[in-house]
Amino acid sequence: MAAQLPETAYVAAGTAPPLPSLVSDRQLRAHRLGRALRLWIPAGFLILVLAMCFLWPLIYKLPSPTNGNIIEASEPPFSPGHILGTDQIGVDIFSQLVYGGQVAFEVGISVTVIGIAIGGTLGVIAAYFGGWVDAVISRVFDILIAFPALVLALVIAEGLGPSEMHVIWALAVFGIPAVGRVARGATLTIRGLPFMTAARLAGTRRWRVITRHVVPNIMPNIVTFSLLGLGIIIILEGALDFLGYGIPAPTPSWGNMIANGQQIMSVQPEYVLIPSIALLITVAALNMLGDALRERWGAQ
């Protein structure tokens, strides 16, 4: 082993001595593995759930989620032909779970897309142009956010009537200002940075600056927030169904399953526990994925 040169030798040679390693290679690899697991475990679970809800019915014909055979009523889990059993009128629980997941993701993703498209656009416009434009849009956002989300959704859903499309628009009224405020805050953060000033001084048109410089830089914040918001939307959709103001029966949904299962919970608790666990784990996976992406992208 070569002897380490004294520090004076490095000074004489005009170079700095090597700094001792504060983190070992093993610790660094463990940190990278931990970051990867925090990202890919929830992402993998969500991919699995989406595949089960949307691809599985295309590959394997499932029993009807609305019509059952009374002869097969209240079958326990792992019964022949019914992996999760049946309800009190013989409807397959697994089919209801799968098609109810379709409804949850359809509503959640639709509300999220509407929130990004409308709320994100309004938030960027408010922050970039400022003045009275910012004041008007911000006050509208503040008024909408001041109402409790579930109460506001209940009022709108009651006025429009029970249907999946009406639930989407009722929840979008909550999603639009939430995403809009995130987009506004992120835009305000980068509006005064040197590259933005250089783009404006170069005579670049405002809309070109927004599309080429603002939007790409604020998208990490919007995406991570939207993943967290998607979990909240799925919970609110289930709450509306549970209260009878959401997806009308007999259309399967996780909220409808929980509401219908109250009557037989003492004798068949799995009918309530299965959709409740699916809802809980899905929302937790969305939150974990959002946190992992926020850490990786350095979003605020």
C-alpha positions as CSV (number, residue, x, y, z in Angstrom):
1,M,0.0,0.0,0.0
2,A,1.4,3.4,-1.0
3,A,1.9,5.8,1.9
4,Q,-0.3,8.9,1.9
5,L,1.5,12.1,1.2
6,P,1.5,14.7,3.9
7,E,-0.8,17.6,3.5
8,T,2.1,20.0,2.9
9,A,3.0,18.0,-0.2
10,Y,-0.5,18.8,-1.7
11,V,-0.1,22.5,-0.8
12,A,3.3,22.6,-2.4
13,A,2.0,21.0,-5.6
14,G,-0.9,23.4,-5.7
15,T,-3.6,20.8,-5.3
16,A,-6.1,20.2,-2.5
17,P,-5.8,17.1,-0.4
18,P,-8.5,14.5,-1.0
19,L,-11.5,14.8,1.3
20,P,-12.5,11.7,3.4
21,S,-15.7,10.0,2.2
22,L,-18.5,10.8,4.5
23,V,-20.9,8.3,2.9
24,S,-19.8,4.7,2.1
25,D,-20.7,3.1,-1.2
26,R,-22.9,0.6,0.7
27,Q,-24.9,3.5,2.3
28,L,-25.2,5.2,-1.1
29,R,-26.5,2.1,-2.7
30,A,-29.0,1.5,0.1
31,H,-30.2,5.1,-0.3
32,R,-30.7,4.7,-4.0
33,L,-32.5,1.3,-3.5
34,G,-34.8,2.9,-0.9
35,R,-35.7,5.8,-3.3
36,A,-36.4,3.3,-6.1
37,L,-38.5,1.1,-3.8
38,R,-40.5,4.1,-2.6
39,L,-41.3,4.9,-6.2
40,W,-41.8,1.5,-7.8
41,I,-43.7,-0.3,-5.1
42,P,-46.8,2.1,-5.2
43,A,-46.4,2.5,-9.0
44,G,-46.4,-1.2,-9.5
45,F,-49.4,-1.7,-7.2
46,L,-51.3,1.0,-9.2
47,I,-50.4,-0.6,-12.5
48,L,-51.7,-3.9,-11.1
49,V,-55.0,-2.4,-9.9
50,L,-55.5,-0.6,-13.3
51,A,-54.7,-3.8,-15.2
52,M,-57.2,-5.7,-13.0
53,C,-59.9,-3.1,-13.5
54,F,-59.6,-2.4,-17.2
55,L,-57.7,-5.3,-18.8
56,W,-58.9,-8.3,-16.8
57,P,-62.5,-8.1,-17.9
58,L,-61.3,-8.0,-21.6
59,I,-59.2,-11.2,-21.1
60,Y,-61.5,-13.2,-18.8
61,K,-65.3,-13.0,-18.9
62,L,-66.5,-12.0,-15.4
63,P,-69.9,-12.6,-14.0
64,S,-72.4,-9.8,-14.2
65,P,-71.7,-7.1,-11.6
66,T,-75.4,-6.2,-11.4
67,N,-77.4,-9.5,-11.9
68,G,-77.0,-12.5,-9.7
69,N,-78.4,-15.9,-9.0
70,I,-80.4,-16.0,-5.8
71,I,-79.5,-19.7,-5.4
72,E,-75.8,-18.7,-5.0
73,A,-76.6,-15.9,-2.5
74,S,-74.1,-15.2,0.3
75,E,-71.5,-17.5,-0.9
76,P,-68.2,-17.2,1.2
77,P,-64.9,-16.2,-0.4
78,F,-63.1,-18.8,-2.5
79,S,-66.3,-20.5,-3.5
80,P,-66.4,-22.3,-6.9
81,G,-66.7,-19.6,-9.6
82,H,-66.7,-16.7,-7.0
83,I,-63.2,-16.0,-5.7
84,L,-64.5,-13.3,-3.2
85,G,-67.9,-14.8,-2.8
86,T,-71.4,-13.3,-3.5
87,D,-73.7,-10.8,-1.9
88,Q,-77.1,-11.4,-0.4
89,I,-78.8,-11.6,-3.9
90,G,-76.0,-13.7,-5.5
91,V,-74.1,-11.0,-7.3
92,D,-70.3,-11.8,-7.6
93,I,-68.3,-9.5,-5.3
94,F,-65.1,-9.7,-7.4
95,S,-67.0,-8.4,-10.4
96,Q,-68.5,-5.5,-8.4
97,L,-65.0,-4.7,-7.1
98,V,-63.5,-4.7,-10.6
99,Y,-66.2,-2.6,-12.2
100,G,-66.4,-0.4,-9.2
101,G,-62.7,0.3,-9.6
102,Q,-63.3,1.3,-13.2
103,V,-65.8,3.9,-12.0
104,A,-63.5,5.2,-9.3
105,F,-60.6,5.7,-11.7
106,E,-62.7,7.1,-14.5
107,V,-64.1,9.7,-12.2
108,G,-60.8,10.4,-10.5
109,I,-58.8,10.7,-13.7
110,S,-61.5,12.8,-15.5
111,V,-61.7,15.2,-12.6
112,T,-57.9,15.5,-12.4
113,V,-57.6,16.1,-16.2
114,I,-60.3,18.8,-16.0
115,G,-58.5,20.4,-13.0
116,I,-55.2,20.5,-14.8
117,A,-56.6,21.8,-18.1
118,I,-58.9,24.5,-16.6
119,G,-57.4,25.2,-13.2
120,G,-53.8,25.0,-14.3
121,T,-54.4,27.3,-17.3
122,L,-56.2,29.9,-15.1
123,G,-53.5,29.7,-12.4
124,V,-50.7,30.3,-14.9
125,I,-52.6,33.2,-16.5
126,A,-53.2,34.8,-13.1
127,A,-49.6,34.6,-12.0
128,Y,-48.0,35.6,-15.3
129,F,-50.2,38.6,-16.2
130,G,-50.8,39.7,-12.6
131,G,-52.8,42.9,-11.9
132,W,-56.6,42.7,-12.0
133,V,-56.5,39.4,-13.9
134,D,-54.7,37.8,-10.9
135,A,-57.0,39.5,-8.4
136,V,-60.2,38.2,-10.1
137,I,-59.0,34.7,-10.7
138,S,-57.5,34.4,-7.2
139,R,-60.7,35.6,-5.6
140,V,-62.8,33.0,-7.5
141,F,-60.4,30.3,-6.4
142,D,-60.6,31.5,-2.8
143,I,-64.4,31.5,-2.8
144,L,-64.6,27.9,-4.2
145,I,-62.0,26.6,-1.8
146,A,-63.7,28.2,1.2
147,F,-66.6,25.7,0.8
148,P,-66.0,22.2,2.3
149,A,-65.3,20.0,-0.7
150,L,-67.9,17.3,0.2
151,V,-70.6,19.8,1.0
152,L,-70.1,21.7,-2.3
153,A,-70.0,18.4,-4.2
154,L,-73.2,17.3,-2.5
155,V,-75.0,20.5,-3.4
156,I,-74.0,20.3,-7.0
157,A,-74.6,16.6,-7.4
158,E,-78.1,17.0,-5.8
159,G,-78.9,19.8,-8.3
160,L,-77.7,17.9,-11.3
161,G,-79.0,14.5,-10.3
162,P,-77.2,11.2,-9.8
163,S,-75.0,10.1,-12.7
164,E,-71.3,9.5,-13.3
165,M,-70.9,12.6,-15.5
166,H,-72.6,14.8,-12.9
167,V,-70.3,13.4,-10.2
168,I,-67.3,14.3,-12.4
169,W,-68.5,17.9,-12.8
170,A,-69.5,18.2,-9.2
171,L,-66.0,17.2,-8.0
172,A,-64.3,19.2,-10.8
173,V,-65.5,22.4,-9.1
174,F,-63.3,21.3,-6.2
175,G,-60.4,20.2,-8.3
176,I,-60.1,23.3,-10.6
177,P,-59.3,25.9,-7.8
178,A,-57.0,23.4,-6.0
179,V,-54.8,22.8,-9.1
180,G,-55.1,26.5,-10.0
181,R,-53.6,27.7,-6.8
182,V,-50.7,25.3,-7.2
183,A,-50.1,26.4,-10.8
184,R,-50.3,30.0,-9.7
185,G,-47.8,29.6,-6.9
186,A,-45.3,27.7,-9.0
187,T,-45.6,30.3,-11.8
188,L,-44.9,33.1,-9.3
189,T,-41.8,31.3,-8.1
190,I,-40.2,31.1,-11.6
191,R,-41.6,34.4,-13.1
192,G,-38.7,36.5,-11.9
193,L,-35.9,34.0,-12.7
194,P,-33.2,35.1,-15.1
195,F,-34.2,32.8,-18.0
196,M,-37.8,34.2,-17.8
197,T,-36.5,37.7,-17.9
198,A,-34.2,36.9,-20.8
199,A,-37.1,35.4,-22.7
200,R,-39.2,38.5,-22.2
201,L,-36.3,40.9,-23.1
202,A,-35.7,38.9,-26.3
203,G,-39.2,39.9,-27.5
204,T,-40.7,36.4,-27.2
205,R,-44.4,36.5,-27.3
206,R,-46.2,35.9,-24.0
207,W,-48.0,32.7,-25.0
208,R,-44.8,31.3,-26.3
209,V,-43.0,32.1,-23.1
210,I,-45.8,30.4,-21.2
211,T,-45.9,27.2,-23.3
212,R,-42.1,26.8,-23.7
213,H,-40.8,28.0,-20.4
214,V,-43.5,28.2,-17.8
215,V,-45.5,25.0,-18.4
216,P,-42.5,22.6,-18.5
217,N,-41.1,24.0,-15.3
218,I,-44.2,23.9,-13.3
219,M,-45.5,20.5,-14.5
220,P,-43.6,18.5,-11.7
221,N,-45.5,20.5,-9.1
222,I,-48.8,20.0,-10.8
223,V,-48.3,16.2,-11.5
224,T,-47.2,15.4,-7.9
225,F,-50.1,17.5,-6.5
226,S,-52.5,15.9,-8.9
227,L,-51.5,12.4,-7.8
228,L,-52.3,13.4,-4.2
229,G,-55.5,15.0,-5.3
230,L,-56.5,12.0,-7.3
231,G,-56.7,10.0,-4.0
232,I,-58.9,12.7,-2.4
233,I,-61.2,12.6,-5.5
234,I,-61.6,8.9,-5.3
235,I,-62.5,9.2,-1.6
236,L,-65.0,12.0,-2.3
237,E,-66.6,9.9,-5.1
238,G,-67.0,7.0,-2.8
239,A,-68.5,9.3,-0.1
240,L,-71.1,10.6,-2.6
241,D,-72.0,7.1,-3.6
242,F,-72.3,6.1,0.0
243,L,-74.6,9.0,0.8
244,G,-76.8,8.2,-2.3
245,Y,-75.8,11.3,-4.3
246,G,-73.2,9.7,-6.7
247,I,-73.3,6.8,-9.0
248,P,-76.9,5.5,-9.0
249,A,-77.6,1.8,-8.2
250,P,-77.3,-0.8,-9.5
251,T,-74.1,0.5,-11.1
252,P,-71.3,-1.0,-9.1
253,S,-68.9,1.3,-7.3
254,W,-66.9,1.0,-4.1
255,G,-69.1,3.5,-2.3
256,N,-72.2,1.7,-3.3
257,M,-70.7,-1.6,-2.1
258,I,-69.9,-0.2,1.3
259,A,-73.4,1.4,1.6
260,N,-75.2,-1.8,0.6
261,G,-73.0,-3.9,2.9
262,Q,-74.1,-2.1,6.0
263,Q,-77.2,-4.1,6.2
264,I,-75.4,-7.5,6.2
265,M,-72.2,-6.4,7.9
266,S,-72.9,-8.5,11.0
267,V,-73.2,-11.7,8.9
268,Q,-71.1,-10.9,5.9
269,P,-68.5,-8.4,6.8
270,E,-66.2,-9.1,3.8
271,Y,-68.7,-7.3,1.6
272,V,-67.8,-4.0,3.4
273,L,-64.2,-4.8,4.2
274,I,-63.1,-5.8,0.6
275,P,-64.0,-2.4,-1.1
276,S,-62.9,-0.5,2.0
277,I,-59.5,-2.1,1.9
278,A,-59.2,-1.6,-1.9
279,L,-60.1,2.1,-1.4
280,L,-57.6,2.5,1.4
281,I,-54.7,0.8,-0.3
282,T,-55.3,2.6,-3.6
283,V,-55.4,6.0,-2.0
284,A,-52.3,5.2,0.1
285,A,-50.4,4.1,-3.1
286,L,-51.3,7.3,-4.9
287,N,-50.1,9.4,-1.9
288,M,-46.8,7.4,-1.7
289,L,-46.2,7.7,-5.5
290,G,-46.9,11.5,-5.3
291,D,-44.4,11.9,-2.4
292,A,-41.8,9.8,-4.2
293,L,-42.1,11.8,-7.4
294,R,-42.0,15.1,-5.5
295,E,-38.7,13.9,-3.8
296,R,-37.2,12.8,-7.1
297,W,-38.2,15.9,-9.0
298,G,-37.5,18.3,-6.2
299,A,-41.0,19.8,-6.5
300,Q,-42.4,22.1,-3.8
